Amino acid sequence: MAHLGEANLLAVREYMINASQGLKEKPAVSKDLLARPARRPEIQRMFLPNVGPAAIAVALPGDLNYTFDAGDCRLRTVWRGDFLDCWAYYKSNGKATATPLGTTLWQLPADESLQKRVKFLGYSVDAAGLPTFEYERDGAQFREKIVAEGKNLVRRFEVTTTKPVTFTLDPATTCSSGTVLNKLLTLTPAEAKSFTLTLRLL
Amino acid sequence: MITPLLFLAAILAAPKPADVAKPAAAADGWDKAFEISKVEVPAGIDDQVGGLAFLDDGRLAVAFHRGEVFIRQTDGTWKQFAEGLHEPLGLLPDGKGAVLVMQRPELTRLVDTDGDGKADRYQTVCDSFGMTGNYHEFAFGPARGPDGALYIGLNLASSGAGIFKEIRGTWSEIGKATRENLAAGKTGSAGRMYGRVPYRGCILRIADNGRGPTELFATGFRSPDGIGFDSKGHLLVNDNQGDWRGSSPLQVVTKGSFNGHPASLVWTPGWNKGEPLALPVPELEKLRTQPGGVFIQGELSNSPTQPAVFPASWGALAGQVVFGEMNAARLVRFVGEDVGGVHQGAMIPFLDTKALRNGNHRLAFAPDGALHVGKTHLSWAGNNGIVRIPAPKALPPLIESVHLTAKGFEVRFTAALDKASLTPALRSFRYKYHSTYGSPKVDELPLESAWSLSADGKLLTLPLKDIREGFVHEIKLAGAKSTDGRELLGPIAYYQVVKK
């Protein structure tokens, strides 16, 4: 605008001040112009409610979504509906969590004591876009892939271990093999090589 | 030709009337000497740049705010390489088909194992640090050292917000604010910036290109956005003006060093002095490593960013370091030298032109020498997109270097200067080291020099009696021109004397 000269600029400025007298400033538009439906599957690491800060959200084909917490290496929440509204986070500097859209069907409470027993190694993504999480727990090597089957969430495990592997089962979860005693599932190293946990959802 | 409507829109978009009233900047000397053009970014994304680098095969890889990594193909189109990352703020190539990305929760190696151009492995390289969920716990890097190790920088949390109920890492009880209060958003007693989980405020080293063990390398940072190595292997890490940061410092980081912000001292092995924020300042002053350079607040940089090393195509600047700056439309050069075993030097404004715009966050030189600058704002002062600045055929008149001698300073120029245009104005000053946010310039001393210009017009000798250790020495050459009448661009240098 340099070629207009300062005098012209000042005149326009004066006009703008006069013309805008008595007018109220419109609130800033706060709408995610880049919002889109989730690609399913889709993976997004994000600050999320009811989990630790190193969370990984996944939208599965269909309408189920879950959060895997890389801090304690556990499936933590499952919800049905659209995926995430991350606008509160994206529009700022991270001073907000994203909102899972839909109905929460299942979640586990925090247990920070688990952090010392696990080591998160990352995930691989298959041709369809589904992640397989890799982590160590109590020295055993875990690979876990979570898929939707009808109304259920099926967690497929491959565990390399020399010792038995245990899970505390919640009432909604059943196992393809192993022995359950007082909600404690125990799998021998041979059983742990390949098994599934099925989470029945409403 | 500007239509009236567009013109009005432009006026409305101007942030402050005060800016409008100022004479608009004419095409300046920088504009004439350098071509700054926009690089087209992938469509449909938020083009705030967190990481930017050229791969070994010459393609440009960029990490964006919403967690995508794109690679620009040789035909100029962009192809998505990865997605779903959590605020990536650094990217480093890692051989064929792989890049390292620093995201909030971890350093990750993204690997395309099947050669289809998309990463299919997101391998955790380092997540052995805590996170409280506080927004300010950004993570920066990695920088690869001459030792083959990777270096990352971890921010402190800010009292601008509390923490999550559930955190990662072991909570440190050292500090006035309780975890419960912080989780409830009550940050009053936390200290302006706080680090209550490992190793916030620290630089970590991960041996063997990320495949070896992680170690705590250095403490004392607040917000180390810029981390990189110079051509001689010095690890350069800058920090942002704030508490304990009178003006943004450039730290030349060595193993075990404490770099000034006290909060992270608690992670020092064997720390037994309690709350570091309560230690007397003289004790902290004894512990800290002085900055080797200072980004002068308001004049050079308020939020310095990534360092990059000029390649050979930049002539006399080759091997020197250039930093980005978030708040102003400017970059900053650092010309360092070793004096008495200390690396220190001069900060000089570079590309100080409105044409550059602000938000200059990530810097990388293309194989053809063109400097690429990725921009961001994260809701602070800043911008978005990528600009490209080719190496000029010939450098304009610039301050090439500043050298401290036993007698004073020697200032070298890239062109012969006209002696009649020289009126060097010299002074020294420093900043307070204290918990208050920022510092005025204090202990100012005007300096007199019986200066002389070499016969070829390229070397200004400034004999000085009063060179003071721990002070910035300002050398101002306003109005200086070359013998052929061109303006000396960036006619000021700020040399931080740690050792004389």
Interface residues (C-beta under 8 A of the other chain):
Chain A: M1 A2 L4 E6 L9 L10 V12 R13 M16 I17 L34 E42 I43 Q44 R45 M46 F47 V51 G52 P53 A54 I56 A70 G71 C86 Y90 K91 S92 N93 G94 K95 A96 A110 E112 Q115 F120 L121 G122 Y123 S124 V125 D126 P131
Chain B: I2 F7 L8 A10 I11 L12 P17 V20 A21 P23 A24 A25 A26 A27 G44 I45 D46 H65 R66 G67 E83 G84 L85 H86 E87 Q103 R104 P105 E106 T108 R109 A119 D120 R121 Y122 Q123 T124 D127 M131 T132 G133 Y135 H136 F138 G160 A161 F164 K165 E166 I167 R168 G169 L378 S379 W380
